Amino acid sequence: MSIKRHEPSKILSSAVEANGFAFLAGITPKTLTKDIKGQTEEVIAEIDRLLKACGTDKSKVVSATIWVTDIRNRDGMNEVWTAWNGGKDLPVRACIEAKLADPRMLVEIQVTAVK
């Protein structure tokens, strides 16, 4: 089995391809002044970019874990999530309230997709 690592850093790779799957790291927004919708849009755009680099796309996402800093922000995040996937090809998903690495971050999303 071959393993391909995308954009490795000192502590993680942004994505890893292995055994017909694409595993993405938890993706966080870079622009921390945006509201939950803006941050979610930014995160989803980065997910699209990484999935494409792995030779797959959102229709093949099989699992997602979403962390929000305030569960009351879930509705705004879900608005963007639903617009992104159009209610089709939905993965299994968990949405969890948690503290993130930077208190200005409102959302982090990790996905796994088949190729």
Buried (B, 14 or more C-beta within 10 A) or exposed (E): EEEEEBEEEEEEBBBBBEEEBBBBBBBBBEEBEBEBBBBBBBBBEBBEEBBEBBEBBBEBBBBBBBBBBEEEBBEBBBEBBEEBBEEEEEBEEEBEEEEBEEEEBBBBBBBBBEB
